[in-house]
């Protein structure tokens, strides 16, 4: 049994998928690989995600220590930026491998090439 942030996972892969699994978490992390983004910039990168889902996924990633949310209040309007934490940066090779595999699938196994 593996434990992380008060949760128990039956194996290491379930822990990994518990943290980054789902439809949107890896997409969010992919867009944060090499830059900080504001909420609206993330929304533009993922136009089909709902605001509620994006907000919840960001909160979950923040709660797990994968991303950090920085609020700048020095002058209006309020500015919030999201970026990877040092812990989150340990996921870069994994997220990049997932992205590379997706490119490979499109290139080698797209519908026109499967037939």
C-alpha positions as CSV (number, residue, x, y, z in Angstrom):
1,X,0.0,0.0,0.0
2,X,1.3,3.4,-0.9
3,X,0.3,6.6,1.0
4,X,0.4,10.2,-0.3
5,X,-1.3,13.3,1.1
6,X,-3.5,11.2,3.4
7,X,-4.7,8.9,0.7
8,X,-3.9,5.2,0.2
9,X,-3.1,3.7,-3.2
10,X,-2.8,-0.1,-3.9
11,X,0.2,0.4,-6.1
12,X,2.6,3.0,-7.5
13,X,0.8,3.4,-10.8
14,X,-2.5,4.1,-9.0
15,X,-0.8,6.7,-7.0
16,X,0.6,8.4,-10.2
17,X,-2.8,8.2,-11.9
18,X,-4.5,9.5,-8.8
19,X,-2.4,12.6,-9.0
20,X,-2.2,13.3,-12.7
21,X,-5.1,11.1,-14.1
22,X,-8.3,12.3,-15.6
23,X,-9.0,14.1,-18.8
24,X,-7.6,17.6,-17.9
25,X,-4.7,17.3,-15.4
26,X,-2.1,16.2,-17.8
27,X,-3.3,18.8,-20.3
28,X,-2.9,21.5,-17.7
29,X,0.6,20.3,-16.7
30,X,1.6,20.1,-20.4
31,X,0.8,23.8,-20.8
32,X,2.7,24.7,-17.7
33,X,5.8,22.7,-18.6
34,X,8.0,25.7,-19.4
35,X,6.0,28.8,-18.4
36,X,3.6,30.4,-15.9
37,X,0.1,31.0,-17.1
38,X,-2.8,33.0,-15.9
39,X,-6.2,31.3,-15.6
40,X,-7.6,32.9,-18.8
41,X,-4.5,31.9,-20.7
42,X,-5.0,28.3,-19.6
43,X,-8.7,28.6,-20.7
44,X,-7.5,29.7,-24.2
45,X,-5.2,26.8,-24.4
46,X,-8.1,24.4,-23.5
47,X,-11.2,25.9,-25.0
48,X,-13.4,22.8,-24.5
49,X,-12.8,22.6,-20.7
50,X,-15.5,24.2,-18.5
51,X,-14.6,26.9,-16.0
52,X,-15.8,24.7,-13.2
53,X,-13.7,21.7,-14.3
54,X,-10.6,23.8,-14.8
55,X,-11.0,25.4,-11.5
56,X,-11.4,22.1,-9.7
57,X,-8.5,20.5,-11.5
58,X,-6.2,23.4,-10.6
59,X,-7.3,23.2,-7.0
60,X,-6.6,19.4,-6.9
61,X,-3.1,19.9,-8.5
62,X,-2.3,22.6,-6.0
63,X,-3.5,20.5,-3.1
64,X,-1.2,17.7,-4.2
65,X,1.7,20.2,-4.4
66,X,2.1,19.8,-8.2
67,X,1.4,23.4,-9.1
68,X,1.5,26.7,-7.2
69,X,-0.9,29.5,-7.4
70,X,0.7,33.0,-7.0
71,X,-1.6,35.9,-6.4
72,X,-0.3,39.4,-7.1
73,X,-2.2,42.1,-5.3
74,X,0.2,45.0,-5.6
75,X,-2.1,46.9,-8.0
76,X,-5.5,46.2,-9.5
77,X,-6.6,44.1,-11.3
78,X,-5.8,41.0,-9.3
79,X,-3.3,38.8,-11.1
80,X,-3.1,35.1,-10.5
81,X,-0.4,32.9,-12.1
82,X,-0.1,29.1,-12.1
83,X,3.3,27.3,-12.5
84,X,4.9,24.0,-11.6
85,X,6.4,23.5,-8.2
86,X,9.8,21.9,-7.8
87,X,7.8,18.7,-7.0
88,X,5.7,19.2,-10.1
89,X,8.8,19.6,-12.3
90,X,9.7,16.0,-11.5
91,X,6.7,15.1,-13.8
92,X,8.2,16.9,-16.8
93,X,9.8,13.7,-18.3
94,X,6.6,11.8,-17.8
95,X,4.3,14.5,-19.3
96,X,6.7,15.0,-22.2
97,X,6.7,11.2,-22.8
98,X,2.9,11.2,-22.8
99,X,2.9,14.1,-25.3
100,X,5.5,12.4,-27.5
101,X,3.5,9.2,-27.5
102,X,0.4,11.1,-28.6
103,X,2.4,12.7,-31.5
104,X,3.6,9.2,-32.4
105,X,0.1,7.7,-32.5
106,X,-1.1,10.5,-34.7
107,X,1.8,10.1,-37.1
108,X,1.9,6.3,-37.2
109,X,-1.6,5.1,-36.4
110,X,-4.0,7.8,-37.6
111,X,-7.2,6.4,-39.1
112,X,-5.9,6.7,-42.7
113,X,-2.8,4.7,-41.8
114,X,-4.6,1.9,-39.8
115,X,-6.6,0.7,-42.8
